[in-house]
Amino acid sequence: QFQVQYMPSMSLQYYGFLHIGKIFHDKNVRLAFCYAVDREKLCKFTLKNTGFPAKYGVVPPGTGTYPSDNVKGFTYDPEKARKYLADAGFPNGKGFPKVTLQLNSGGSRNTQVAEAITKMIEETLNVEVDMLMVPWAQHTEAVEAAKVDFFRMGWIADYPDAENFLNLFHSKYVPDDPKQKTYINSFRFKDAKFDALFDKAVSTTDETERNKLYNQADQEVIDNAAVLPTYYDIDFRLLQPNVRNCPQNAMEYREFSEVYLVPKEKKNE
């Protein structure tokens, strides 16, 4: 009865860590959490294939000419996750403080994903994770003001370039005063190597060379577990069967100037 269209979109869903907080200031803890999540299982069973695993970096596949598969992202590795947590001083989760994952209310998918991920973390690391759902305005205010250690967020591209995602991690956006709000880089992640790679990429005009630098910057984000990527979105839409010449694109920009309709077939009565 309808035409079904679907394709990967330029958007990343992730869980953020507050780097200046008491819980996630240690990279080993962040790595433990990142390796404790089975993204393949999450996308297959919880999302019912409406998203695909964030197994590369923070820049989704299909973002302009960016070669996302050059970045080695996180896999589900329980042994590695437990080792990192032990290296942080919490063998088998012993002595680890209770963690609260804050997410915005009003979305059943976000809640289902959070329930699945917190269960994976608890089962793999023996760490208790509570969920706190708050209205969107309250959620963003707490994240931007560094009032929450572990939080759910997402980013949708404004334009098809890796810079749009990697810009989120530049230290120039981190205020000296921890009480001051920041919308960009609310993780409060600081890494001189990342900044140098990103700045050089931005000023590089050769596209191939620029993407190589962005790949290195993307890998730096992953190696430092600056964030816990969960999945990349897939856009679905239905068209009436008589709609023609209405293709999708990864940013869902609509071009209607060449769309047209054909007469619907009449059923024999």
C-alpha positions, 0 to 999 in steps of 0.5 A: 500500500505504500513505498517504504524508504529507509537509509542511515542518517547523519546522527549519533546517539550517545551517553556522555560522561562528565570528565571533571566529576568524581566518577568518570574522571578516570579513563579506565572507568570510561573504557570499562563502561564503553566495552560493557555495552553490546551494541549489536544486541541493542540494535537487533532486539531493543531497537528492532533494526531501526538503528545500527551499532556505533562501531566506528567513531563519533562521526556516522557513516555517510557523513559527506566523504568522511571514511568512518570505517577507518576508525576502530570503535568499541566492541562488546568485550566483557573481559576487557571491560572488567579489566579496565574497571579493576585497573581503576581500583574496582575489581568486580565492581567492588567499592564502585559508587552508585551511578545515575543515568539521566535522560530526558522524559517523553520518549519510549525508545530512549527509555527502552535503550536506557533499560537495556544498556544499564542492565548490560553494564550491571551484568558485566561490571557488577555496577548499579546504575539507576535511571532518572528521567526529567523534562528536556529543559531540565535535562539540558540545563543539568548537562550544560551546567555539569550537574550530572555525571552520566547522561543520554544525548544525541547529535544530528548533523547541521551539514555533511562534514565530520567537523560538525561532530568532532567540534563537540570535543574541542577544549576551547569550549570548556570554561575555566569555571566548572559552574559556568554552562557550556552547550558544546563539549558538555563532557568537559573533555580536554585533550591537547592531541585532539585539539591539534589534530582538529585545528589542523584539519579545519585549516587543511583545504585538501579533502583527502588530507583533511579527512585523514586528520579527522580520522585521527581526531575521531580515533583520539576521542574513542581511545580516550573514551570521551563518550559512550557511542550507542548507535547511529540512526536510520530514517524511515518514511512511507510514501503514497504509491503514486508519489514519484521522484522523492528520494531520501538523503542522509540529512532528510533535506526535502527537494520538492521541485521535481516531485510529482504524482501519478494518477492512482490506479482505480480498482475494478468494482 
